[in-house]
Amino acid sequence: MTGVPASAAGNHRPAASAPAAGAPGAAAAAKPSVWNIANILTMVRLVLVPGFVVLLLHGDGHDPAWRSFAWAAFAIAMITDLFDGELARRYGLVTDFGKIADPIADKAIMGAALVGLSALGDLPWWVTVVILFRELGITLMRFWVIRWGVIPASRGGKLKTLTQGVAVGMYILVLTGPLATIRAVIMGAAVFLTVVTGLDYVRQAVVMRRAGLAAQRAAVARAAVAAAVAVREPGPSGSAGEPGQDL
């Protein structure tokens, strides 16, 4: 199920051919309910954020047991993030609420984890600043170019998200020795992917905006030419002068 309207696929049928209410096609065209499984998973992720913060900062913030509980909450949030978007696209459950709430939930849980870990002294603040600056900046940039199109998630962006999730998850756990070294390496890779993919998204946004502005200017020019041609066309009396004037 692509979710692309028939008219967008080149199937220009008259309005009379549209499925009547109650017909099989009408149900497919119906707007999905806000209370669908994809949105419910997003809501669960939002609810998990304050609970995760409480678990992470409980006591002095370094109790291995409470950090394990915090990791479990973070892991559940990451898993729901993998499924809600896929379910929404596959089963036509995309809603306006989901478009707004899903990225907010993503940024909230990751931001809470990064800020919490830095506040506890487990993660350098510069790492948190770089990641959050990139995430918030790209989100604002998507809104900046949304009138020209939607920048799709790239493979690099998906790998960045996965790497960030793994690295932050490992920092939430109390690890020592080789595991602590491994998580530092993974976090370094996550920061690298964060910067590289962020720059690529900026490039795509600039190219998309330029193409959109060029298309807009071309459309205005075509409209001006069409208006000029219409003025010069013979009027009702067949003359080439002013429309409708007898010479």
KOLVO-663153 format. One line per field, with one value per residue (C-alpha): x negated, y negated, z negated. Coordinates in steps of 0.02 Angstrom, whole numbers, always signed. Layout:
u = [X/...]
v = [Y/...]
w = [Z/...]
! end
This chain:
u = [+0/-87/+35/+15/+180/+239/+231/+48/+13/+85/+259/+368/+545/+696/+762/+916/+809/+749/+808/+970/+985/+987/+899/+736/+632/+712/+641/+466/+483/+549/+437/+356/+402/+280/+301/+207/+65/-71/-15/+9/-173/-225/-123/-206/-375/-324/-262/-425/-530/-495/-502/-670/-738/-683/-765/-926/-947/-886/-996/-1168/-1133/-1265/-1175/-1198/-1024/-932/-1040/-987/-804/-839/-921/-766/-654/-772/-777/-586/-579/-705/-611/-445/-534/-581/-403/-283/-342/-348/-173/-105/-176/-136/+45/+92/+97/+8/+95/+57/+33/-94/-191/-212/-224/-343/-494/-457/-461/-623/-711/-640/-704/-874/-893/-845/-974/-1114/-1083/-1061/-1223/-1319/-1245/-1305/-1479/-1474/-1472/-1566/-1453/-1525/-1456/-1283/-1291/-1347/-1213/-1070/-1122/-1120/-953/-863/-944/-893/-716/-699/-777/-648/-511/-608/-601/-438/-348/-469/-466/-511/-691/-685/-785/-946/-1037/-1169/-1036/-963/-1137/-1168/-1009/-1055/-1233/-1173/-1048/-1177/-1308/-1190/-1118/-1292/-1329/-1170/-1235/-1375/-1515/-1701/-1854/-1849/-1661/-1687/-1817/-1702/-1559/-1675/-1725/-1543/-1499/-1641/-1568/-1395/-1462/-1551/-1393/-1292/-1401/-1420/-1236/-1189/-1297/-1221/-1045/-1093/-1157/-995/-892/-988/-972/-786/-752/-846/-749/-585/-622/-673/-512/-412/-495/-465/-281/-264/-348/-233/-82/-141/-168/+3/+84/-5/+49/+229/+230/+165/+289/+430/+588/+764/+782/+631/+522/+341/+369/+454/+558/+741/+716/+786/+669]
v = [+0/-157/-285/-384/-454/-388/-561/-574/-414/-481/-407/-560/-497/-610/-648/-542/-385/-410/-271/-308/-307/-129/-61/+37/-108/-230/-140/-146/-332/-366/-465/-350/-372/-458/-309/-185/-68/-180/-333/-232/-175/-357/-405/-265/-336/-509/-440/-345/-504/-570/-393/-366/-528/-477/-307/-379/-512/-409/-429/-486/-429/-293/-146/+2/+72/-92/-124/+47/-1/-164/-66/+45/-109/-182/-17/-7/-185/-144/+14/-78/-208/-69/-5/-153/-237/-73/-25/-196/-189/-7/-10/-188/-250/-415/-558/-740/-697/-564/-681/-803/-687/-558/-673/-758/-590/-542/-703/-700/-528/-552/-729/-673/-533/-644/-788/-669/-576/-739/-807/-650/-673/-512/-595/-751/-901/-937/-771/-815/-990/-926/-793/-902/-1050/-938/-857/-1019/-1108/-975/-972/-1160/-1148/-1018/-1144/-1278/-1179/-1084/-1193/-1128/-947/-822/-769/-579/-488/-425/-263/-365/-448/-280/-213/-370/-341/-160/-203/-341/-224/-88/-210/-304/-139/-78/-241/-221/-55/-57/+20/+33/+104/+154/+123/-57/-77/+1/-115/-266/-206/-181/-354/-427/-342/-409/-588/-570/-506/-643/-780/-701/-661/-832/-917/-806/-854/-1038/-1010/-922/-1062/-1197/-1101/-1070/-1253/-1313/-1191/-1245/-1429/-1397/-1300/-1441/-1572/-1464/-1446/-1635/-1663/-1537/-1621/-1791/-1725/-1642/-1804/-1903/-1777/-1784/-1974/-1965/-1831/-1890/-1949/-1883/-1984/-1899/-2055/-2059/-2221/-2242/-2092/-2117/-2285/-2307/-2400]
w = [+0/+60/-4/+158/+225/+392/+468/+421/+516/+677/+658/+689/+669/+654/+481/+515/+520/+341/+224/+137/-51/-113/+42/+19/+83/-38/-190/-115/-84/-260/-376/-504/-686/-803/-919/-811/-859/-784/-882/-1041/-1030/-1008/-1162/-1260/-1213/-1271/-1438/-1461/-1456/-1632/-1702/-1619/-1694/-1869/-1852/-1781/-1916/-2064/-2216/-2162/-1984/-1986/-2065/-1945/-1980/-1947/-1794/-1730/-1752/-1660/-1519/-1506/-1488/-1358/-1262/-1258/-1191/-1054/-1005/-991/-884/-762/-747/-753/-594/-498/-554/-509/-333/-299/-357/-311/-491/-460/-553/-586/-770/-726/-610/-754/-905/-833/-807/-973/-1062/-974/-1022/-1199/-1249/-1167/-1234/-1410/-1404/-1338/-1459/-1606/-1568/-1549/-1710/-1799/-1726/-1624/-1452/-1397/-1373/-1201/-1139/-1203/-1126/-955/-945/-1009/-900/-747/-789/-828/-681/-555/-623/-601/-428/-375/-418/-322/-159/-186/-58/+73/+21/-115/-143/-161/-293/-215/-253/-340/-446/-496/-537/-640/-739/-772/-823/-939/-1020/-1050/-1115/-1232/-1293/-1338/-1430/-1532/-1598/-1725/-1622/-1658/-1574/-1389/-1378/-1432/-1295/-1165/-1208/-1191/-1017/-968/-1033/-930/-776/-822/-835/-668/-582/-667/-592/-419/-394/-461/-330/-195/-248/-239/-62/-13/-88/+8/+172/+142/+101/+255/+365/+286/+313/+493/+524/+445/+555/+709/+664/+644/+812/+898/+821/+882/+1058/+1059/+1003/+1140/+1273/+1212/+1229/+1408/+1466/+1583/+1495/+1523/+1684/+1757/+1753/+1697/+1601/+1435/+1387/+1429/+1519/+1698/+1816]
! end
